[in-house]
Amino acid sequence: MPADDHPCDALEQQFKLEDVSVSPVTRALLDFASSIPLPWPLDKAIEKLKQHLVADSQERYRLMLETCMNVGRKNDNELQQLRQSMSAEESQARIDVSRELLLDAARKAESTRAKERIKRIGLILGNAIIESKPTDADEVEEMMRVATELSDRDIVFLRELIRIEGHILQTRDHIERPSAHVMWEQGFWRTRVDPEIDSVFSKLESYGLVARIAPPNNLNIHADFQNRYVLLKKGLRFADLIHEAAVDAS
């Protein structure tokens, strides 16, 4: 099969055709700097900055794109079967959505510092592309945005909540409050009161991945207690899209 027949390679070719080597902010800065005479050492500094910004952006694109392409290549058989099952119209629609999402992923990767977050952007894009159902561009864009904001520590807490509650959402739309309140203590945090727990889960809640559970009615108003949280469907979906097991599948 020719290299450019592979969907991921086609995405890469489209990516190379786009003028994304320099962001609008970077381009504006360099254009402005080139329009005025800069004294030493600013003239040398702007040259170094130009080299650094372009190289750094390209490295981020490479990391995101390679992560995405690895997902597709490791699931090549499923991807080819999906392609063969589609009509010409469905195939073109998938290509169009993938192109737009790829460019959005590139923009997000460019503005993201942490390599693990950039990899998660690539995982989300790659895992979404190989799914048999039509790609929901709005959902994928939102998931990639969340990926740029969550730290490795945030992901650890989310995955722990999924470990103790996720099985329920596999067959149901929500987890009942009493059940979630009891299961909370099965997490590595147990029953301890820790400000970090609130900080992390409040952040996860702000992205719609979890929800805070109202305290029991019989709780003493003066009691010092840890807020507890319940996993939401969106949280489980996000974890599925950044799951690297899909990359390792053969």
N, C-alpha and C positions, 0 to 999 in steps of 0.2 A: 504493500500500500504506500503510495507516495506520501512523503512527510507532510505535505500541505493538506492531505486528505483528513488528517486527524483533527477533530474539533478543537482540541487545545492548541495545536499548532496554528490553526486558522485564527484563533483568538490572538495568539502571539504576533502573527503577521499584521493583524489589524492594529494591534497595540503599537507596533513599530511604525506604522503609517501616521499615527497621531503625533502631533507636536506637543508632547508632554514632558520634554526633557527639562524644561524650566517652568516653574509655577508663575502665575500672573504677578504675585508679589515680588518674586525674585527678578522677573523680567523688568518690572517697573523700577526696582531699585537699581539694576544694572544700567538701564536706559538713562535714568536720571544722572547716575554717576558719570556716564560717558558724555553727558552734555555740558559738564562744567569742568574746569581745570582743577584738579585736586593736587594739593601740595604733598610732598613727601612728609610723613610715611603713609598718608591716606591713599595715595595712588597705588602703592604696592599692596596696601591692605585690601583694597577693593578687588585687585586681581586675585589675591589669595582667596578672598571670599567667593568670588565667581567660580573659581576652580573647585572649592570645597562644596558649595551648594549644588552645583551640577553633579558632581561625583556622588554626593550623599543621596540626592534624589534618585539617581540611577540605581544605586545599591538597594534602596527601598523598593523600587519598582521590581528589581530582579528577585528579591526575596519573596515578595507577594506573588509574583507571576510563577516562580518556580514551585512554590507551595501549591498554588492552584493547579498547575499542570501535572504535578505529581499525583494529585487526587484523580484526575482524569485518566492518566496513564495506568495507574494501578487498578482502575475499574474499566479498562478498555473494552472488555467483552460486553459488559452491561451497557456501556455507552454506545457501542456499535449496534447492538440489538435495538436500543432505543431509537437510534438514528434510522435504522431500516424500517422500523414500525411506523414512522411518521410520514405523513403526506408532505408534498413539496411546500405547501402553505405552512404547515406546522413546523417544518424544519427551518424555514426562513424566519418565522416568528421567534423560534428559539435562538437563532443566530443574532437577530436584531436585539433581543433582550440581553443576551450575553454580552454583546458589544457595549451597550450602554452601561451595564453593570461593571464590566471590566474597566471602563474609563472612570467610573465612580470609585471603584476599588483603588485605582491608581492615585486618584486625588486624595483619598483617605490615607493611603500608605505614605504619600509624600509628606503629609502633615503630622504623621505619627512617629514618635521617637523610638519607642520600645520595640525591639525586634519581635518579641513574642506576640505583641499586639498586631504587628504587620502580618505575621504568619497566620494569626487567627482570621484576619481579613481574607487571606488567600484560601484558607480552609472553608470559610463560609461560602465564598464564590464557587470554589471547586465542588463542594458537596451539594450545593443548590443546583449546579448545572447537570450533575449526573442523575438527579432524581427523575423518575418517570413522569411525575405530574408536571403540568405547565409551571414554569418558573414565575413566582410572584415577585416581580421586581421591587415593589414597595416594601415587601417583607424583607427581602435580602438587603436592600439599601439600609433599612432600619437596623437589621442585625449587624451589618458591617459598622454602622455608626456606634452601636453599643460596644463592639469589639475594640474600637479605638479608645474607649473610656475606661474599660475595666482592667484592673491590674491583675497580676498573677495571683495575688492574695485574695482578691475578690472572687476569682474563679475557683480557688480552693474551697472557699465557704459555700459557693453555689453548688459545687459538685458534692460536697458533703450533705447538703440538704437534699440533693437529688438521690444520693445513696440511701437515705432513710425514708424518703417520701415518694421518689420518682415512680416506683412500681405502681402506685395507685393511679397516677395520671396516664398510665399506659392503657387503661380500660375505662377511665372515668374522666369527666370534664373538670372536676374540682375535688379538693380534699376537704372533708368536713372539719370544722374548727376544733371540736373536742379531740378528734384523732390527731390532728396536726399538733395540738398542744401537748399531748402525751408523747408523740414520736420525737418531738423536738429534743428531749433529753437523751435520745440515742446518738446524737451528734457528738463530735469530739469535745464540744464545749460543755456538755453535760448540763448541770444546773447553775454553773457559776455566773456571776454578774460581771460583765466585762464591757467597758466602753467601746472596745474595738468591734465587738459583735454588733452593737447598734450602728456604729459607723459604717461597717461593711454592708449590713443588710438594709440600712436606710438607702444606701447608694443603689443596691440591687433593686430595691422597691421603686426608686425613682425612674427606673427603666422598665418597669412593669414585669420584672422577672419573678418577684416574690411579693407577698403582702403581709403586713403586720397583723397578728392575731390579737383581737381585743382580750384584755386580761379577764380572768374568771370573776364572776359577780361577787364571790365571797372573799376576794382579796382585800386585806386591810389597806386602807388608803395610805397608811404610814409605812407600809412594807416596802423594803428595797428589793425589787425584782428585775429580772432580765426580760426585756421585750422578746417575744417569740414570733417567728415568721412561718408562713406556709408557702410552699412552692406553687407557682402558677404555670399554666401550659406554655406560656411564652418562654419561661425560664428553661423548661425541658427542651423546647424546640431550639433555643440558642445553644444549649449544651450539645445537642445532636449535630448541629451544623459545625461546631468547632471540634468535633470528636475525631481524633487522628486515627482511630481504628479503621475508618474508611480508607485512609491513605495506605494502610498496611495490608488491606484485603487483596487477595490475588484470585 
